[in-house]
Amino acid sequence: MAETATVQILPSDDKTNGWSRVLDPRTATPALVGDVRADWVVLGAGWAGMAAARRLAENRPDDSIILADAGEIGENASGRNSGFAIDLPHNVGSSLDELDGSHRFMALARAAVNYLETSVNEFDIACDWSKRGKYHASHSARGKGEVLEPFARELESLGEPFRWLDARELQSEIGTPYYHAAVYTPGCILMNPAALCRGLADNMPANVTLYENTPVAGLEQENGIRLTTPNGSIFAPRMILTTNGFAEQFSFFANQLIPIAAHASLTRCLTSDERAALGGEDDWGLTPANAIAGVTMRFTRDHRILIRQGFQYKPDFRVSDAERATARQNHVACFRERFPMLPDVTMEHTWTGIVCLSRNSAPGFGKIAPNVWTSVCQNAVGVTKGTFGGILAADLACERDNELIGFMESLGEPDVLPHKMLMKIGVPAKIAWDIWSNRHEK
Ligand SMILES: Cc1cc2nc3c(=O)[nH]c(=O)nc-3n(C[C@H](O)[C@H](O)[C@H](O)COP(=O)(O)OP(=O)(O)OC[C@H]3O[C@@H](n4cnc5c(N)ncnc54)[C@H](O)[C@@H]3O)c2cc1C
């Protein structure tokens, strides 16, 4: 019997992504017109979809692969994030089970970083790829005691290198005196995510055909997969679904995924006088001790400061201009508090992307229907999780042995959520509570 799904909510591009606005314009590949067939279709061209398509092409060099996306490369969440390829779990935990889980996560994340780095080098992708590491910083002594000290102990248990910085030492490296302390870890990569996405897409293997601006409005499963688009259709015997939070639109992971809007801004480039006033080193990244209450920051290679702050529950995947204007005001206020030595620096770009969370932080991965595999729900760490999820979904679909598939499966699957009406009250209340109870880390 045919299984069908009609998509109710499509992705939309508000054309605000700062990371792509600072790049030269790119011409998208043509949208699909007509009816096409291939051996495989990969739906969704973020980190997960691009990794899956490339890996399928490597695994099956004689097969044809279609990679389709509703929008343009680098304009989705994958190109709108803060540009940290994170190699360590956020919360390590200290039990043997948790340490074991952390070792598995690090093996997966580092495989993804190596995979991306190989592509950056092979295709000479200009994305400011930087092995700079990152600072995990607390604004208060309380945040240091509650978050950084346990984090440092766990890094010790894992045998991972790190360095403590007090307020003065951190200021000498990043310029701002705002923070109380930080733990520096060296393994995180920083880059311009839109540039990396473009570079990956523009260097797909020859047996991958990419259709951009091709929103899929319907899915039918009968002796294969048929996807309908505004001007045509795609048929393939097998599909890898990499639409992240939109998976529910295709009747997968119903009531298991939480779409959250995350806002970010980039300043204009600092002048040389402003760089001197800021002090510190070029090119750094900082994550806050509390991700909900705090601010993620970067100083980019082209001397802009990134502020990532603010989350909103968005089951309709839409953010209004007024909400974005409020986010920008908040970012300006965060910037002024942290960088009083830069009074004239203005925000040039503010944008929003939709991240997909699960209640238990587990990914959506594996075989989800006959001839359908997936990697979705990257829990806001999609650069690495999406990349290894896509690679492993392709390996699973091709029955290629890879011990990391077992590691991935051990991460579990997204818990079922309460009814959507309860979510509409509960998630904003939870975000508000997290911000209030961690206000010392604002
Ligand atoms: C502001 C912000 C900061 C972040 N910072 C970081 C960070 O520093 N590091 C990190 O690792 N992660 C970060 N994240 C999270 C990260 O961006 C995501 O986890 C990641 O992009 C998920 O990748 P993905 O490939 O699974 O999904 P996506 O990037 O969401 O890609 C899914 C694709 O599916 C397509 N699609 C959906 N429905 C359809 C349809 N019907 N038809 C056709 N195509 C469709 C979409 O157009 C989209 O291109 C951040 C996110 C945001 C928004």
The ligand as an SDF file (V2000), in Angstrom:
LIG
                    3D

 53 58  0  0  0  0  0  0  0  0999 V2000
   22.0190   30.8800   14.9040 C   0  0  0  0  0  0  0  0  0  0  0  0
   22.4740   29.4340   14.9420 C   0  0  0  0  0  0  0  0  0  0  0  0
   23.7170   29.1100   15.4890 C   0  0  0  0  0  0  0  0  0  0  0  0
   24.1550   27.7840   15.5060 C   0  0  0  0  0  0  0  0  0  0  0  0
   25.4500   27.5080   15.8540 N   0  0  0  0  0  0  0  0  0  0  0  0
   25.9610   26.2700   15.6300 C   0  0  0  0  0  0  0  0  0  0  0  0
   27.3590   26.0340   15.7460 C   0  0  0  0  0  0  0  0  0  0  0  0
   28.1560   26.9440   15.9800 O   0  0  0  0  0  0  0  0  0  0  0  0
   27.8110   24.7660   15.5600 N   0  0  0  0  0  0  0  0  0  0  0  0
   26.9660   23.7440   15.2330 C   0  0  0  0  0  0  0  0  0  0  0  0
   27.4320   22.6130   15.0890 O   0  0  0  0  0  0  0  0  0  0  0  0
   25.6470   23.9600   15.0620 N   0  0  0  0  0  0  0  0  0  0  0  0
   25.1220   25.1940   15.2350 C   0  0  0  0  0  0  0  0  0  0  0  0
   23.7970   25.4310   14.9890 N   0  0  0  0  0  0  0  0  0  0  0  0
   22.9370   24.3070   14.5990 C   0  0  0  0  0  0  0  0  0  0  0  0
   23.1760   23.8400   13.1750 C   0  0  0  0  0  0  0  0  0  0  0  0
   23.0950   24.9130   12.2800 O   0  0  0  0  0  0  0  0  0  0  0  0
   22.1470   22.7630   12.7980 C   0  0  0  0  0  0  0  0  0  0  0  0
   22.2050   21.7350   13.7630 O   0  0  0  0  0  0  0  0  0  0  0  0
   22.4640   22.1890   11.4240 C   0  0  0  0  0  0  0  0  0  0  0  0
   22.3560   23.1740   10.4440 O   0  0  0  0  0  0  0  0  0  0  0  0
   21.5580   21.0330   11.0740 C   0  0  0  0  0  0  0  0  0  0  0  0
   21.9740   20.5350    9.8280 O   0  0  0  0  0  0  0  0  0  0  0  0
   21.0100   19.6490    8.9590 P   0  0  0  0  0  0  0  0  0  0  0  0
   21.7030   19.3200    7.6950 O   0  0  0  0  0  0  0  0  0  0  0  0
   20.5140   18.5040    9.7730 O   0  0  0  0  0  0  0  0  0  0  0  0
   19.7120   20.5510    8.6890 O   0  0  0  0  0  0  0  0  0  0  0  0
   19.4580   21.9360    7.9480 P   0  0  0  0  0  0  0  0  0  0  0  0
   20.6570   22.7740    7.8680 O   0  0  0  0  0  0  0  0  0  0  0  0
   18.2530   22.5050    8.6160 O   0  0  0  0  0  0  0  0  0  0  0  0
   19.0990   21.4620    6.4840 O   0  0  0  0  0  0  0  0  0  0  0  0
   17.8770   20.8480    6.1880 C   0  0  0  0  0  0  0  0  0  0  0  0
   17.5390   21.1800    4.7540 C   0  0  0  0  0  0  0  0  0  0  0  0
   16.3080   20.5240    4.3900 O   0  0  0  0  0  0  0  0  0  0  0  0
   15.6520   21.3560    3.4620 C   0  0  0  0  0  0  0  0  0  0  0  0
   14.2330   21.0290    3.4120 N   0  0  0  0  0  0  0  0  0  0  0  0
   13.3560   20.9680    4.4270 C   0  0  0  0  0  0  0  0  0  0  0  0
   12.1180   20.6970    3.9720 N   0  0  0  0  0  0  0  0  0  0  0  0
   12.2250   20.5570    2.6400 C   0  0  0  0  0  0  0  0  0  0  0  0
   11.2870   20.3010    1.6060 C   0  0  0  0  0  0  0  0  0  0  0  0
    9.9850   20.1060    1.8410 N   0  0  0  0  0  0  0  0  0  0  0  0
   11.7360   20.2550    0.3260 N   0  0  0  0  0  0  0  0  0  0  0  0
   13.0510   20.4350    0.0400 C   0  0  0  0  0  0  0  0  0  0  0  0
   13.9740   20.6920    1.0010 N   0  0  0  0  0  0  0  0  0  0  0  0
   13.5570   20.7730    2.2620 C   0  0  0  0  0  0  0  0  0  0  0  0
   15.8900   22.7650    4.0060 C   0  0  0  0  0  0  0  0  0  0  0  0
   15.7170   23.7480    2.9720 O   0  0  0  0  0  0  0  0  0  0  0  0
   17.2990   22.6720    4.5080 C   0  0  0  0  0  0  0  0  0  0  0  0
   18.2220   23.1370    3.5540 O   0  0  0  0  0  0  0  0  0  0  0  0
   23.3080   26.7360   15.0050 C   0  0  0  0  0  0  0  0  0  0  0  0
   22.0710   27.0780   14.4540 C   0  0  0  0  0  0  0  0  0  0  0  0
   21.6560   28.3970   14.4070 C   0  0  0  0  0  0  0  0  0  0  0  0
   20.3380   28.7150   13.7840 C   0  0  0  0  0  0  0  0  0  0  0  0
  1  2  1  0
  2  3  1  0
  2 52  2  0
  3  4  2  0
  4  5  1  0
  4 50  1  0
  5  6  2  0
  6  7  1  0
  6 13  1  0
  7  8  2  0
  7  9  1  0
  9 10  1  0
 10 11  2  0
 10 12  1  0
 12 13  2  0
 13 14  1  0
 14 15  1  0
 14 50  1  0
 15 16  1  0
 16 17  1  0
 16 18  1  0
 18 19  1  0
 18 20  1  0
 20 21  1  0
 20 22  1  0
 22 23  1  0
 23 24  1  0
 24 25  2  0
 24 26  1  0
 24 27  1  0
 27 28  1  0
 28 29  2  0
 28 30  1  0
 28 31  1  0
 31 32  1  0
 32 33  1  0
 33 34  1  0
 33 48  1  0
 34 35  1  0
 35 36  1  0
 35 46  1  0
 36 37  1  0
 36 45  1  0
 37 38  2  0
 38 39  1  0
 39 40  1  0
 39 45  2  0
 40 41  1  0
 40 42  2  0
 42 43  1  0
 43 44  2  0
 44 45  1  0
 46 47  1  0
 46 48  1  0
 48 49  1  0
 50 51  2  0
 51 52  1  0
 52 53  1  0
M  END
$$$$
